[in-house]
Amino acid sequence: MQDTTTQSDQILSAAGKSLQVQREGGTHRPGDSIGKGSAGAKRKNWLKRAKYFAGAILTILVTASIAGVVLDGIGFTGVMMVALAVMAAAFVFGNYPKVKVPKRTELKQGEPKQMVARTELWLEAQRPALPAPAVKLVDELGVQLDALGLQLETVDQSHPSVAEVRELVGEYIPETIDNYRKIPEHLRSEDHVGKSADDRLADSLGKISGELDRVTRRLAEGALDDLAIKDRYLEYRYGGAEALEDTPK
């Protein structure tokens, strides 16, 4: 009976490792999340999966315990069935529920943090269909969206820049990528009116990235001015470094 229990523990441990591998996506995929917003949404999804998995394990073990009491032990066959049930639960909840990819119409809805997370998740779902230069730009857009999302949380939602960001994020980015994806794959690298679709996509995403940077800088101007004013006041009030060194201790 002790050997059976030991074997059961080993199988349960292997199932736990299986779930961990599934949680990490099977193999390490660097840069899977393009920003903190999408990474946070995925973490929430994994917490949900972990809760479901824990509930399934509890149910399996309670059922096995009851069966053991009623049948005066479940034997080796019962232990194997429990182990298989645990491994099946690890597989199921290591893959489901999936992270929901937002629809295009949802990208500019909600609070800034939600808007950023949705857009990053949507962009990640598009990456496999994009050429390498565009994928690199999408990753850069993720970083920009993270910074912009933090700024928008402290900005009045009636500020003109907020509407501009929603237009860039909710319309220009998805329209650009959707227009590209409508082109048959074998035609994307061919020149058309001087440029290929691959090149035009990279150029368009580069322009959007530049516009997001401009908006970010414009939103930061107020904070930069406030910091400069505070710095000048402190210098006037307390003097520079030399004045501080001369202050009696």
C-alpha positions as CSV (number, residue, x, y, z in Angstrom):
1,M,0.0,0.0,0.0
2,Q,2.9,2.3,0.8
3,D,4.4,1.7,-2.7
4,T,1.0,2.7,-4.2
5,T,0.9,5.8,-2.1
6,T,4.4,6.8,-3.1
7,Q,3.6,6.2,-6.8
8,S,0.4,8.3,-6.4
9,D,2.4,11.2,-4.9
10,Q,4.9,11.0,-7.8
11,I,2.1,11.1,-10.4
12,L,0.5,14.0,-8.6
13,S,3.8,15.8,-8.6
14,A,4.3,15.1,-12.3
15,A,0.8,16.5,-13.0
16,G,1.7,19.7,-11.1
17,K,4.8,20.1,-13.2
18,S,2.7,19.5,-16.3
19,L,0.4,22.3,-15.3
20,Q,3.4,24.6,-14.7
21,V,4.7,23.8,-18.2
22,Q,1.3,24.5,-19.7
23,R,1.2,27.8,-17.7
24,E,4.5,28.8,-19.3
25,G,3.2,28.1,-22.8
26,G,5.0,24.8,-23.2
27,T,8.3,26.4,-24.2
28,H,9.7,29.9,-23.4
29,R,8.5,32.4,-26.0
30,P,10.4,35.7,-25.4
31,G,8.4,38.8,-25.9
32,D,5.0,37.0,-25.9
33,S,3.4,40.0,-24.2
34,I,4.1,43.3,-25.9
35,G,3.2,45.3,-22.8
36,K,2.2,45.3,-19.1
37,G,-1.5,45.7,-20.0
38,S,-1.8,42.4,-21.9
39,A,0.6,40.7,-19.5
40,G,-1.8,41.7,-16.6
41,A,-4.8,40.4,-18.5
42,K,-3.0,37.0,-19.0
43,R,-2.1,36.8,-15.4
44,K,-5.7,37.3,-14.4
45,N,-6.6,34.5,-16.8
46,W,-4.0,32.2,-15.3
47,L,-5.3,32.9,-11.8
48,K,-8.7,31.9,-13.0
49,R,-7.3,28.7,-14.5
50,A,-5.4,27.9,-11.2
51,K,-8.6,28.3,-9.2
52,Y,-10.5,25.9,-11.5
53,F,-7.6,23.4,-11.3
54,A,-7.5,23.6,-7.5
55,G,-11.2,23.1,-7.4
56,A,-11.0,20.1,-9.8
57,I,-8.2,18.5,-7.7
58,L,-10.2,19.0,-4.5
59,T,-13.2,17.3,-6.1
60,I,-11.1,14.4,-7.4
61,L,-9.4,13.8,-4.0
62,V,-12.6,14.1,-2.0
63,T,-14.4,11.7,-4.4
64,A,-11.4,9.2,-4.2
65,S,-11.5,9.5,-0.4
66,I,-15.2,8.7,-0.2
67,A,-14.8,5.8,-2.6
68,G,-11.9,4.5,-0.4
69,V,-14.0,4.6,2.7
70,V,-17.0,2.9,1.0
71,L,-14.9,0.3,-0.8
72,D,-12.3,-0.1,1.9
73,G,-9.6,1.2,-0.3
74,I,-9.4,2.0,-4.0
75,G,-6.4,-0.1,-4.9
76,F,-3.8,0.4,-7.6
77,T,-6.4,0.8,-10.3
78,G,-8.2,3.5,-8.3
79,V,-4.9,5.3,-7.7
80,M,-4.1,5.2,-11.4
81,M,-7.6,6.6,-12.2
82,V,-7.1,9.4,-9.7
83,A,-3.7,10.2,-11.3
84,L,-5.1,10.2,-14.8
85,A,-8.0,12.5,-13.7
86,V,-5.5,14.9,-12.1
87,M,-3.4,14.9,-15.3
88,A,-6.5,15.5,-17.4
89,A,-7.4,18.4,-15.2
90,A,-3.9,19.8,-15.5
91,F,-4.1,19.6,-19.3
92,V,-7.6,21.1,-19.5
93,F,-7.1,24.0,-17.2
94,G,-3.6,24.6,-18.5
95,N,-5.2,25.5,-21.8
96,Y,-8.7,26.7,-21.0
97,P,-10.3,29.1,-20.6
98,K,-8.4,31.0,-23.3
99,V,-7.6,34.7,-23.0
100,K,-10.3,36.4,-25.0
101,V,-9.0,38.4,-27.9
102,P,-11.0,41.7,-28.0
103,K,-13.0,42.7,-31.1
104,R,-12.0,45.7,-33.1
105,T,-15.1,47.6,-31.9
106,E,-14.0,47.1,-28.3
107,L,-10.5,48.6,-28.6
108,K,-11.3,52.2,-27.8
109,Q,-13.9,51.5,-25.1
110,G,-13.6,51.6,-21.4
111,E,-11.0,53.3,-19.1
112,P,-7.5,53.9,-20.3
113,K,-6.1,50.9,-18.6
114,Q,-8.7,48.6,-20.2
115,M,-8.2,50.3,-23.6
116,V,-4.5,49.7,-23.4
117,A,-4.8,46.0,-22.3
118,R,-7.4,45.3,-25.1
119,T,-5.3,46.9,-27.8
120,E,-2.2,45.0,-26.7
121,L,-4.0,41.7,-26.7
122,W,-5.5,42.4,-30.1
123,L,-2.1,43.4,-31.5
124,E,-0.5,40.2,-30.1
125,A,-3.1,38.2,-31.9
126,Q,-2.2,39.9,-35.2
127,R,1.6,39.4,-35.0
128,P,1.8,35.9,-36.6
129,A,0.4,37.4,-39.9
130,L,2.8,40.4,-40.0
131,P,6.3,40.7,-41.5
132,A,9.3,40.9,-39.2
133,P,9.8,44.8,-39.4
134,A,6.1,45.3,-38.5
135,V,6.3,42.8,-35.6
136,K,9.2,44.9,-34.2
137,L,7.1,48.0,-34.5
138,V,4.1,46.3,-32.8
139,D,6.3,45.4,-29.8
140,E,7.4,49.1,-29.6
141,L,3.8,50.2,-29.8
142,G,3.1,48.0,-26.7
143,V,5.7,49.9,-24.7
144,Q,4.3,53.2,-25.9
145,L,0.8,52.2,-25.0
146,D,1.8,51.2,-21.5
147,A,3.3,54.7,-20.9
148,L,0.4,56.4,-22.5
149,G,-2.1,54.4,-20.5
150,L,-0.5,55.5,-17.2
151,Q,-0.6,59.2,-18.3
152,L,-4.3,59.0,-19.3
153,E,-5.3,57.7,-15.9
154,T,-4.5,61.1,-14.4
155,V,-5.8,63.2,-17.3
156,D,-9.3,64.7,-17.6
157,Q,-11.2,62.4,-20.0
158,S,-12.5,65.5,-21.8
159,H,-8.9,66.5,-22.7
160,P,-8.5,66.6,-26.5
161,S,-5.5,64.3,-26.4
162,V,-7.7,61.5,-24.9
163,A,-10.0,61.6,-28.0
164,E,-6.9,61.6,-30.2
165,V,-5.4,58.6,-28.5
166,R,-8.7,56.7,-28.8
167,E,-8.8,57.5,-32.5
168,L,-5.2,56.3,-33.0
169,V,-5.6,53.2,-30.9
170,G,-9.2,52.3,-31.8
171,E,-9.2,53.2,-35.5
172,Y,-5.9,53.9,-37.2
173,I,-3.9,50.9,-35.8
174,P,-6.6,48.2,-36.4
175,E,-7.6,49.7,-39.8
176,T,-3.9,49.7,-41.0
177,I,-3.4,46.1,-40.0
178,D,-6.8,44.9,-41.3
179,N,-6.2,46.6,-44.7
180,Y,-2.8,44.7,-44.8
181,R,-4.3,41.4,-43.9
182,K,-6.9,41.7,-46.7
183,I,-4.1,41.5,-49.2
184,P,-3.3,37.9,-50.4
185,E,-0.1,36.7,-48.8
186,H,1.7,36.1,-52.0
187,L,1.1,39.7,-53.1
188,R,2.3,41.4,-50.0
189,S,6.0,41.5,-50.9
190,E,5.3,42.7,-54.5
191,D,5.8,46.4,-55.5
192,H,2.6,48.4,-56.0
193,V,2.9,52.0,-56.9
194,G,6.5,52.1,-55.8
195,K,6.3,50.1,-52.5
196,S,5.3,46.7,-51.3
197,A,2.5,46.1,-48.9
198,D,5.0,45.0,-46.3
199,D,6.9,48.3,-46.6
200,R,3.7,50.3,-46.5
201,L,2.6,48.5,-43.3
202,A,5.9,49.2,-41.6
203,D,5.8,52.9,-42.7
204,S,2.3,53.3,-41.5
205,L,3.0,51.7,-38.1
206,G,6.1,53.9,-37.8
207,K,4.0,57.0,-38.4
208,I,1.5,55.9,-35.7
209,S,4.3,55.2,-33.3
210,G,5.7,58.7,-33.9
211,E,2.2,60.2,-33.3
212,L,1.8,58.3,-30.1
213,D,5.2,59.6,-29.0
214,R,4.1,63.2,-29.8
215,V,0.9,62.8,-27.8
216,T,2.9,61.3,-24.9
217,R,5.3,64.3,-24.9
218,R,2.4,66.7,-25.1
219,L,0.7,65.2,-22.1
220,A,3.9,65.2,-20.2
221,E,4.6,68.9,-20.8
222,G,2.5,70.0,-17.8
223,A,4.3,67.7,-15.4
224,L,7.7,68.7,-16.8
225,D,6.7,72.4,-16.4
226,D,5.6,71.8,-12.8
227,L,8.8,69.9,-12.0
228,A,10.9,72.8,-13.5
229,I,9.0,75.4,-11.4
230,K,9.5,73.3,-8.3
231,D,13.2,72.9,-9.0
232,R,13.6,76.7,-9.5
233,Y,11.7,77.4,-6.3
234,L,13.8,74.9,-4.3
235,E,17.0,76.4,-5.7
236,Y,15.8,79.9,-4.8
237,R,14.5,78.8,-1.4
238,Y,17.5,76.7,-0.3
239,G,20.2,77.6,-2.8
240,G,22.3,75.2,-4.8
241,A,24.6,72.4,-3.8
242,E,27.3,74.9,-2.6
243,A,24.8,76.6,-0.3
244,L,23.7,73.3,1.2
245,E,27.4,72.4,1.9
246,D,27.9,75.7,3.8
247,T,24.8,75.2,5.9
248,P,25.8,74.7,9.6
249,K,25.2,71.2,10.9
